Amino acid sequence: MDSKERVKTSLNHLEPDRVPIFELSINNKVSSDILGRATFIGGGLSYKNSIIANMGTQDDLRKNFQVYFGDTLELYKKAELDIVWLKIQKCLTPVFPSLGNIGALGVFDIKIREIDKNRFRVEGEEDFWSESFYDVERTKGFYNTKDCIKEKGIKELERYVKYLENKTKDIPYQIQIGLDEYKKAINSSVGKNLFIAGFSDVLFPTFSPFLEVFMEAMITNPDLAHRYMEITTEGVLILLKKQIEAGVDGIIGANDIASQKGTIISPKHYKEFILPSLKKIVNKCHSKNIPFIKHYDGNINMILDTLIDEGRIDGLHSIEPVADMDIYNIKKIYGNKITLLGNLDCSYLMSFGSKDEIEKEVKRLIKYIAPGGGYVFSSSNAIHSGISSETFNFIRKKVLEYGQYPINLN
């Protein structure tokens, strides 16, 4: 089987030739070690490179798409991973980026300035603006630090919602450049054999500086919060449709709402403000026979029933064990409804555990979760900067060793 067939078989709860392998993202050090050259497709530097490309010409933007798509495909093929997550949004810079989670209605008529070293100001139509910072000294992360909605409050949020509601629904040229390169990547010799997952999710502003303003609106002006969710979801659906037309095999949504202790909003508010938009995205995927995989790290036990029974997702990633997410119990209750992805602890085990400890957990996951299909091996989030190339390679080899179907492990 090639990767595409392997993943589709597992998503259909049948046993492929071996357990598929996936990682949501891989840090630049590990990526570069695998490819034998410098790459910048993961972590904060990739976002900095994208914002610089958006400061330049259309040719600069196109080249950034080509490098990101090309390097990502080459990396996942060489690492023998089966699902590759290609995000058009990662190479774009709207006014309110929220870590690349954007729709087609984001403000794209922009001006970008580097106002201090590694600090950028994005200014758009109608005086909307935000600032972002690449922390090269400590975390190597890229952070959206402030914006006009956070500074001015609910009235500014309402002004932005009205702007989106009156905005043309045409595809901006920046997205069209990305779509052109996206199709080439999907139809390339490497892309044809991998399971290509696009990116689409609810635009709840989890990673935006104006999160507190929006959560205040949920209580004091719920109509405005609903309008925000409805109009941003309309933009998400436009871009989702284009990704499906480009030929993706599936969609991954990766907007988080939880910490290790629980969700940042109540189950009641999740049902009221997030679930309707999520259902629209999932329904659009299902109407085209495309599976939708939802990434939530953290503890989402309180909304698990809602997410699976009402949201009708096809797969769940990342099932963090340190956040009290019990993959064995989830397999028992929901294993016939969804495919499970993840659960190998990347917070401690993959960073500090011994090879014996890691191998034991890899073997245990495959032994108890993989039989019958419906499981894709993955870390409990991503291959972050605290995980070495040696450890990542060791884990992949063990999955290939133990993950051959039929599973028969002692």
ABEGO torsion letter per residue (X at the ends): XBAAAAAAAAAAGBBBABBBBBBABBBAAAAAAAAGBBBBABEAAAAAAAAAAAABBAAAAAAAAAAAAAAAAAAAAAAGBABBBBBAAAABBBABAGGGBBBAABBABBBBBBABBGBBBBBBBGGBBBBBBBBAAAAGBBBBABBAAAAAEAAAAAAAAAAAAABBABBBAAAAAAAAAAAAAAABAAAAABBBBBBBBBABBAABAAAAAAAAAAAABAAAAAAAAAAAAAAAAAAAAAAAAAGBABBBBABBABBAAEBABBAAAAAAAAAAAAAAAAAAAAAAGBBBBBBBBEBAAAAAAAAAAAAGBABBOAGBAAAGBBAAAAAAAAAAABBBBEGBBAAAAAAABBAAAAAAAAAAAAAAAABGEGBBBBBABBBBAABBAAAAAAAAAAAAAAABOBBBBX
